Amino acid sequence: MDLMEGVGESSSPPRSTSGGGYGGSFSNYDVRNDVYNRLIESRHEEAISNPESFRELLDAHFNRLPPSYGLDVNMDRVEDVLVHQKLLALAKDPEKRPAYHIRFLENHCTRSDDGDEQQFMNIISVEKNFDADTRGDVPHKRFKDRDVDFEPCSKLEDLNLDVRKTSKGIEETYNTDNISRRQEAVPVPIHEVIFSTIDKPKLLSQLSALLSDIGLNIREAHVFSTTDGYSLDVFVVDGWPVQDTDGLLEAMGKSIARCEGSWSGSLHFHLATDKVSAAPTQSGEWEIDRRLLKLGERIASGSCGDLYHGVYLSQDVAVKVLRSEQLNDTQEEEFSQEVAILRKVQHRNVVHFIGACTESPHLCIVTEYMPGGSLYSYLHKNHNKLKLPQLLKFGIDVSRGMEYLHQNNIIHRDLKTANLLMDSHNVVKVADFGVARFQNQEGVMTAETGTYRWMAPEVINHQPYDQKADIFSFAIVLWELITAKVPYDTMTPLQAALGVRQGLRPDLPQDAHPKLLDLMKRCWETTPSNRPSFSEITVELEMLLQEVQETTDAANDS
């Protein structure tokens, strides 16, 4: 549960592909009128057989979806709306989830006039129905030479799409006389794939991995959540070599069958299996008497709970309270796992566990109160630019805490500045073990756990991963400490994840110590085995701090 950073953003430009182009400047009311009138004029059987009933069903369809859906309707192909209606209806049957529809759109030719490889950023539109208190904090940006807008939107951390180069459709030939290269454009078949199923966290991740499984590259994605808990996901893809959709339909069916779990329940693929090695949590001396626990002000809110400043036995404490009305088996299991981990850890740089209330539905976790707040707030809300000695001390604190966790076979999986808290003496401690796990022997963990801006590429890519994923996250934390900036601050979390998958990293700060830069680059290596361990990181940072202090002392003496 992310209690410190409840911010997500997405981009929402109109669709541009000519064969399946969405977009327009209509209001939702005007669009549904136009859709209705065009279907009547075209003598569509469903529309003319019972116009009044048809209009009611059409209005009900638009009312289930966010207003942006109306803006995305292609008025040259209003029959799409009926396809969407049917898919959403099919999705109500658990045996038919995900309901899907595939069609060929066009052959798209790409050409590079200057001989260089051309790369286009995907145009991604994601629209959901969200609570009113969600917010976006990334300013609207327009990138020249890239037809894409990044706009603030609501919480969309659990997304995973692929970015590929359209130059896959460019054929290279060479002239041996002058050794010059020319590129010839070749047709690239473009298809549209539409899904509908139960709307769940990380659903878009599963769908994008499903498409990738059969070799499809996502060019555009338009995602909508209905008011009654279903999802309508429209993808424009390339990668299928022929126009004919029969083979693609067959491949899609096989890919869906390869997924473990129910599409109406678990969303885990065959790689996504957390085998928890912890023993079931049993209450003991750490069980909190709720009558002695006094809650004060709410410090932060997350997706399934709230964090409070409280008092327990005359001691200031932090209390994470799970919302009883949203409790389910998965959340109770994660709660038990978090308690099991906290019970086993005790270190100067790990937040101290005091106790927990384990009687459902009144579940809460009580830890020491950290008056200094999070490093995220310290850096970004207070705009504190750290001097090198303080920066190194913070880094050493984090590394020592993580080194201890790794030595105890624990992987944090959501290491970021929002989960690094400071006490009254500015000692940094690792906190929030909501998604932490004991490392199992196979090293197989659930994909896409954590927060995109800090997430390792192997986690985003649904590949097996281990504790080295925490090392990658530490590299991003180290970059934050150096720059006092939010990583990828001109991009949405989604776009940042897309970039990381292809090797994107934050820009190297120009004024940083070269040894810090070298360490940071080794920590965010794409290949996990090339990253150092926290034991090695701690030693390097301690040696650098000693070197800096000696240099400072020598300068002062002179």
N, C-alpha and C positions, 0 to 999 in steps of 0.2 A: 504494500500500500504506500503510495507516494504522498506523504503528508506535507512536503515542503514545496514541491513544484507542480502545481496543478495547471500547467500551461501547455497547450498544444496549438499548432497552427497548421493551416493547409492552404493550398492555392486553388483558385476557382475560376479559371479562364473558360471561355466558351470552347466547345469542340471545334476542331479545324479541319479534320479529314473530310475531303470533299464527298467521298462516297457515303459517309455516315455522319455528316456534319450536324452537330447540334448547335444551338445558339439562337439568339434573338433578343429583342428588346421589349417583349410583351409582358404585361402583368399576368399573374397566374389566372385571373378571371378572364382576360382576353384570350389567353391560350386555350383554355378549355372550351370557350365559345367557338374559336376557330377550328379546333380539332373536331368538335361536334358537327359544325356546319360543313366542313370538308368531307367528313365521312358520309353525311346525308347526301351531299351533292354527288359523291362518287357512287351512290347507290349501294353502299356497303350493306350486306345482308343483315348483319346484326343491328345496324343503325336504323334501317327502314322498316324492319319487321315490327318493332315496338319502340318508336322514338322516345316516348316519355320514360319508359323503364331504362332504356339505353342511356339517356341523359343522366338519370339518377345514379346508375352504376359508374358512369364516367366521372361525375362529380365526387362520388365516394372514393374513387381511385386517386384523384388529385388531392383530396382532403387527407388521405393517408400519408402523403409524401410532403416533403418540405417545399416551400415556394420556389426554390431554385430548380426543382424538377421541371416546372412549367417553362422556365427560361431555357431549359436544355432540349426541349422537344424540337425535332426537325419537322418544320411545317411542310416540307416537300414529301414527307413520308409519315403522315400522321398515323398510319397503321401500326407504327412502332408502339404506340400507347396501348393498343389492344394486345400486342405480344407481351408487354410488361404486365398487363392485367392478368393474362393467363398464367404467366410464370409465377406471379405472386399467389394466385389461387392454387397452383400445383404445389407450391412450397408448404401449404398447410398440411399436406400428407407427408408424414415422416419417411415413408418408403420412397418418396420421390425427391428427397432433398439430396443435393441441391438440384432444383429444376434449372435447366439450362437450354439455351438456344444459340445456334451458330449459323452465320451466313457470311458469304463472300461479299466484300464491299467494292474493292477496286484493285487494279494493278497500279502501284505507285512507283514512279521512276525517280531515282535520285541521281544527281550529277554534281561533280565538283568542278567549277569553271577554272579555278586557279591551280588545279592539280593536287591540292591538298585534301586530306581526308576531311569530310564534312561531318560534323556531329551536331545533332539536334537534341535539345533537352525535351524530355517528355512533357506533354501538356496534361496536367492531372487535375481533375475536378473532383473534390470529395465534399459531399454535403450530408450532414447528419442532423437529427433532431437532438438538441442538447438542453441541459438544464440552464436556466437563466443566469446562474452565477459563474458559469465558465467564462474564460476570457482569453484573449490573445495578446501577446506583448511584443511581437515582432513587427516593425513598421512595414508599410506597403513599399515594395521595391519593384522597379522595372529594370531588367537587365538588357542593355542595348545588345543588338545582334542576336538576342534569344527571345523568341516570341512567347514569353511566359511571365505571368505576374505571380508574385508571392504576397499573399494577404493574410492578416491575422484571422484566425478562426477559432473554433473551440477544441476541446480535448481530442486529439487524434494521435496519441502516442503509439497505438498498437497497429501500425500499418507497415507493410513491407511490399514495395513494388520494385520492378527491375528497370534499369535504364540501359539501353543498348544503343549502338551506333547505327544510324541508317546506312552507313557506308558498307554494311554487309551486302547491300545490293549493288555495290560498285565493283566492276570487273577491271582488274589491272592488266595492261599489256605493256611490253617494253620494245623499243626500237633499238636493235643492237648496233645500228650505224652511229647514232648520236647518243645512245644510252639515255634517252629521254623517256619519261613516263607519261602515259596518257591514261585517262580513266573514262570508261564508257558506262553510261547509265543502263541498267537492265531492270526489267519490271520486277517489283516485289509484291506478291499477293498480300492484300490486307484483308483481314477477317474481323468480324465483330462477334464477341462472345458475351452473352448475358447470363448472369446467374441470379437465382433467388433462393433464399433459405432463411433459417432463423438467424437473426442478428446477434452475434456474440463477440466478445472481445477477441481481437486478433483474427477475425474472420477474413479480412482482406489479406492478411499474411498468408492464410491457408490457400486462398484462391490464387494468389500470385505464385505461390510455390507450385500449385497444381498446374498452372499454365506453363511455368518454367520446366516442369517435369516432362512435358511433351515438346519442348523446344521452342515455345512461343515467347516472343519478346513483347512486352507491353509498351505500346506507343502512347496510349491515352487510357485514363481510368476515370469513370464517373460513378460515384457511389452514393446511394441514398438509403436512409433508414426510414421505415414507416413508423407511424405512431403506435402501431400494435406489435412492434418487435420483430419485423422482418426486414430483410435487406435486398435491395435491387442494385446489382453491380454490373456495370457495362464497361467492357474492355475492348479497345481497338488494338489488334495484335498483328505482328508479322512473324515470320519464321516457319510457317507451313508452306511448303514449296509449290503447291498447286492450288488452283481456284476451287476445285471440287471439295465439298465439305463432308462427304460421306466418310472418308478416311479420318478426318479430324474429329468427327462425331464419335467414331469408334475408339480413337485414341483417348478422347476425353473420358469416355465411359470406363476404360481400363485404368486411367490415372485416378479417377475417383475411387474405383474399387481397391486400389493399392493403399488408400488412406485407412489408417486404423481409427477406431472409434466411430461414434455416430455423428452425422452432420447436425443432428438436433441436440447433441449433448457435447461430448468431448471434441475438441478441435485439434487434437494432437496427431501428428504424422508418426510414421514408424520411428523417426529419430527422436520424437518428443516424449521421452519416458523418464520421469523422475523416479528413480528407485531409492526411496528414502531409507537410509540405514539407521536412523535414530529409533530408539525404543519409544513406544507410546508414552505420552506425557502422563505422569501420575502426580497428583497434588501432594504436597508435603509441607515442610516448614516455610516454603515460599508462597503458599496460598494466602492471598490477601483477604482480610475481613473487610468487606465493602462498607460496613458501618463505620469503620475508622478512616475511610478514604474520603477526603473532601476535595471536590473539584472546584477549580477557580476559572480563570479566563481560558477561552479556547485559543490555542496558539496557531493551529493549522487544521485544514480539512483535506481528506483524501477521498478516493472513490467509494470506500466502504467503511470509513470511520473518521474519527476526529482526535486531535491531540490537544490535551489540556495541561495547564499548569495546575498542580494540585498539592495537597499536603497529606502526608501519611505518617502518623506517630511523630508529629512535630517536625518532620523533615520535608523540605521542598522536593517534589517529585514531578516527573512528566508521566502523563497517563494517556495511553493510546486506547481509545474506546471503540469497539466495533459496533456498528449500528445494528440493533437487534432485528429491525424490520427487513434488513437486506442479507441476513445470515443465510448461508447455504452450506452444504456438506464440504464444498471445496474451500470456502473461507474458514470453516472450523478446522479443517485439516491443516491449512496454512498457519492458522493461529497456533495450533499444537506444535507445529514444526518450529515456529519462531520461538516459542517458550522453551522447547527442547534445546535449541541452540543457545539461547541466552543463559540457560541454567548451567551450561558447560563452559562458559567463557568468563574469564576474569583477568583483565589486563588494564594497565594504566591508560592505554589508548583505545580501549573499547568501552562503550557506554555501560555503566554498571546496572545489572538487573537486580531489582528489589523484590518483585513478586508479580503475581498475576491472579486474576479472578477467572476461574475455569468453568464455572457453572453457567451453561448456556440458559438463556440468551444474554446474560450479563457478562460478556467477555471483555477483559481489558488487560493490558500489560503495563506494569509500573516500573520505570527506570529512574535513575538519578536525573535531576533537573539540570539542564545546561544553560546557564544564564547568558552565555556569550552568543547563543543562537547558532545558526548554520554558517559555514564558510560561504555558501551561496549568497546569503544576505550580506555578510561582511564584505564580500568582494563587489557585488553587483548593486545592492540597494544602498550601501553606504559609500560605494565608489572608493574603496581603499586600495591604493596601489602599494604593494608590499615592497619593502626594501629587502635586499638579497638575504641577509641573515634571518629575518623573520620568515621569509618565504621558505628557506631551507628548514627552519625549525618546524613549520607546518608540514612540509613534505616528509620530514623524518617521523613526525607523530603518526601521520597516515600510514607510512610504510611499515612502521613498527607494529601498529595495530593489525594491519593486513598480514604481515609476516606471521604474527601470532595465530591469526585465524587459519591461514594456510597450513601452518604446522599442526594444527588441530583438525585438519582434513575438512575445513569449511570453505565453501566458495560463496562470496557475498552476492554477486550477480547484479548489484545495482549500486556500484561505487560511483558516487558523484558528490559534488560539493554540497548539495542539499542534504545529503545523508552524513555529513561530517560536521560534528557539533563541537562547540568550544565551551570550556568551563570558565569560571571567574578568573582563572590565571592564564587564559588563552591557550590552554592545552587542548589539542584537537583529539577527538575520539570518534571512532567509527560507530555509526548508529543505524537503526532501521534494518532489521533482519527479516523483513516480511517475505522476501523472495530468496533468502539465503538457504543453502542446502549443505548437508554433509556430502562430500564428494564420494560417489560410488566408484567401485573398482573399474567399471567399464568406461567411466568418464562421459556417459551419455546424459544430457540434460535437456529440459524443455527449451525449444527454440524461442528466440526473441523475448527473453526475460531481461528486464531492466528498462533503461531510458535511452532513446535513440541517440541523442547527442554524445553519449558516453559509451555506447555499445560497441563491442568488438565485431569485426566483420564476420567471423565464423558463427557468432550467435545470430546475427541478422540473416545469414545465409542458410540457416537450418542445418548446419554441420555439427558433428560432435565437437564438444569443447570441454575445457577443464579450467583449472585455476588461472591459467594464463589469460583468460578473458578479463579477469580482474586487473591484470597488468596493463592491458590496453586501456581500460577505463582510467587507471591511475595516470597514464600519459596525458589524457585529456584534462584531468584534474590539475596536473603539473602545469599544463599550458594555461589553464585558468589562473593559477597562482602567479604566473609570470606576467600575464597580460591584463588581468582583472577584467576580462571580457567573457561574454557567453560564447561558447564554441559555436561556430557556424551561425553567427547572429544575423546574417543576411538571408538565411535559408530557413525553411520550415523543418521540423523534426523529420518529416517524411523525406524531403529533398536531401537532408543531411545523410540519412540512412542510405538513400540511393547512391550518393556519392561515395560514402565509405566502402560500399560493396565493390566499387571500382577503383579504390585506392586514394580517394580524397582524404586529406588530413588538414587540420587548421594551418593557416599560414604561419611560418616560423617567425617568431618575434625577432626583430633586428638587434635589439639591445640586450638580449639575454646572454648569460654566461655560456660560453661554448660547451663547457662540460655538461651543463643542464640541457642544452639543445641536443647534444649527442645522446644523453640518457633518454630523453623524451622520444627521439626518433627510434631508438632501439625498443622502447616499450610499446610503440604503436606499429611495430613491424606487422605485416600481413600474416606471415607465417608464425603461429603461436610459439613454436619451439625456439624461434630466434629471439624471443623476448627474455629479458633477465628475470630472475626470481626476486621476490621482495627481500630476501636475505641479502642478495647482491645489491639491490637498490638502496637498502638502508646503509650499508657500508659505504657506498659511493657518496651518498648525500652527507653522511657524517664526516667523511674525509674532506669533502668540498667545504662544508661549514667550518671545519678546523682551519683549512687553508685561507678562507675568507677572513676569519677572525684574526689569524696571524698577520695577514697582510694589513688589516685595519690597525692592529696594535703597532705594527712596525711604522705605519704612516703617522700614527699619533705620536710615537716616540721621537720621530724625526722632526 
